[in-house]
Each structure stands twice: as C-alpha cells, then as structure tokens.
Amino acid sequence: MTSSDTFHLEILDSLSDVSASDWNTLLTCDAGPFLTYEFLSSLEETGCVGGNTGWQVAHLVLRQGKQLVGAMPLYLKKHSYGEFVFDWSWAQAYEQQGMNYYPKILCAIPFTPVQGSRILSAPQCNALEIQKALLSGLKSLMIDNDLSSAHILFPITDEAEFLREQGLLLRDSVQFHWHNQNFQSFEQFLSILTMKRRKNIRREREQVAREAISFRHVPGEDSKDQDWEFFFDCYQNTYLEHQSSPYLNDSFFKLLAKRIPNNLHLIIAERNGISIAASLLLVDKQSSKVYGRYWGALEHVPCLHFETAYYQAIEYCIKEGIQTFEGGAQGEHKMARGFLPTTIRSAHLIKDPRFSKAIAHFLEREHQGIGAYVDELAEHSPLKSTKVLP
C-alpha cells in the first residue's frame, strides 16, 4: 500500500453514503451482527438514530483514493442515554463550571453494550496505520468542533490497549456472561452449580411450568411480521412499566428481520395458545456467541423473565453448541443463574486538561473499586469448581 499521505478522511451523515459491500469488507470474520451495514443502517433508516433522537450520525471514514480502507461508527451526542457507560456526573461537573459537556462525540453501537471492534480497517491494509489515522481524525474532530470529549465504548481488548497507548483514559465496567462447557443438556449444566443454585433454578422453572406456559422458538428466517409486532408490544410494555420510552421502534425490528434473519432468534412464551411474553437473541455462529438483547411481557408471571430470557436461551445455546451467552449489561442476579462476571472497557478523551486529570483520578479509584467488586463476586461463584468438563 502507498504511504499514509494519500489517506483522506470524511464525515458521513448517513451510512447510505457508502455501499454495504464496502463497509462490510472492513469487518473481521468475528465482528458479529452489530457492526454490519445492515444493523447500523437499519437504525438510521427507521429513525432510531438521527433526527431529534440526540444521536446525530457522523461516521468517520478513511479513503485511499476512492477505496474505503477504514471507518469508525460515530455519533454526535446531545445526552448520554442509550450508552450503558454512565458519565452523567461528568456532565454535571462541567455544567457547574459553566462549561458545556454536550455535544460530545461517541464511537459506539447505539443502545448495544457489546464488546467489538470500533476502529475498522480493510484486510489488505496496515491496521496500525489505519487506526492511527482514524484516531488522529477523531481528535481533530473533537478539537475543531469545540467538543468536550470523545468516547469509544466497549472496544476489543487489543484496541483498548492501543487507545491507552495513545493517551485515552480507560474505564472498567462489569457484565455477566454464561459459558458453555460442552454441555449436552440443561441438567448437565446444573450439575456444575452449587446445590443452592441448582435448587433455586429448578424451583423457578417449576413455578413457570405450573402456570402451563410453553415456549415457541422462532428462528429469524421463519419469523413473520405478526411475530415482530407481538415482540414489539412486549418490548414496549417493559419500558412503559418503568415509565420510560423504548429506544427502538417496530419498523427497526421488522427491517432487521428482513436484512439479517439468520442472526435473529425469537423466544415466545404462550399459555393456552395465547402469546404472553417474548425475548430476542442475536446470534453470531461464526464466533459462537449469543447476545440476549430485549425481553418483555404483557402480563406478570413470577419467574417468567428468568425462564424466557435466560433458561430458554441457555437451552438454545446447548442445543446449537454456542459457547458464550452474553445476557446484557449489569445484573448481579445473573450470577444466581450460572453467569460469571467479565470486565470490559471503554476509552475516553477529555479535551480540557483540568477535567482530564480529575477524571483520570476518578477512573483510577473506580478501577480499584471494580477490581475489589469482581474479587468479591468470585467468592460467591455459582459454580462448584472452576474445572471444565471434558
């Protein structure tokens, strides 16, 4: 490849300014569904981002001649909703000093706390050279537009280390993931748990079974519009019960079902043939991962959430030989269901030197606290031992 002085940076206010094939060529084989052109463009086309959502599309792309060789999914943010890395206190501190924290620039998958590549490069290119060019462009974007900060959420480990080397501040957060140990059945999975956890899970499943509830698994390629309409009713109802509004709309789910059906799996709970609850999994068989994304119910049934969103999903992973099930952000209660804590990171660049220093001190204290928290969680592991089954 020729030298980096032939690179040209651009800001896109719509992913439609590049082709699906050009964007997806930047993705590694284990990138997962969330970084795909199909996922990100569906958010834009259905109005989940853009407009008055507070998520202004500003994707940073790098070209060499006419060829797309690198990209970062970027958004100009006017708030911190839908990020799952909480910086409200930083914004408040800025305001107390008479400064504006918003807008800020964010590199992330909207509404999706999932680890993955954030600095994309074409396979035939020098990845480090592309990363440096894009990060330089990100810094210039922040400075030239007088933005308070730039944030890169949930990058893969290698990228996080690169970002630290480039002067960004790293922040820890904890998620809970389920790991397959070549289980042949749900009962075999239960066998590695402590007696207390086994009994608790069996009790919860029996409680749902007594309600005469059955489950229908619908692969995305077999789904129909009415399945997604019902799912959206459940999803929306969960937000309404918490006096909130959903980030996504029914058009998004229907469009996604048309574009990446092989990455979607619905689990629908039914009583006497009437659907009452649903959960959605995003499936990445290439990297052997399942992501539990959304759940909702139209009526309250004790323990139905655990069965629909966790136990049915674990059974699906065992049946399909999926190795990892990521159950979403936060939630210590997942440990009682066989999930284990995992630390993932985000990276932050604060323009004001005083605030950058203060936030660095805060993050160091937080890092120590999260380390102690994870150590404490390990003392309450749901597993009888850490031995992996043969």
Buried (B, 14 or more C-beta within 10 A) or exposed (E): EEEBEEBEBBBBEEBEEBEBEBBBBBBBEEBBBBBBBBBBBBBBBBBBBBEEBBBBBBBBBBBBEEEBBBBBBBBBBBBBBBBBBEBEEBBEBBEEEEEEBBBBBBBBBBBBBBBBBBBBBBEEBBBEBBBBBBBBBBBEBBEEEEBBBBBBBBBBEEBBBBBEEBEBBBBBBBBBBBBBBEBEEBEEBBEBBBEEBBEBBEEBBEBBEEBEBEBEBBEBEEBEEEBBEBBBBBBBBBBEEEEEEBBBBBBBBBBBBEBBBEBBBBBBBBBEEEBBBBBBBBBBEEBBBBBBBBBBBBEEBEBBBBBBBBBBBBBBBBEBEBBBBBBBBEEEEBBBBBBBBBEBBBBBBBBBEEBBEBBEEBBEEBBEEBEEBBEEBEEEBBBEEEEEEE
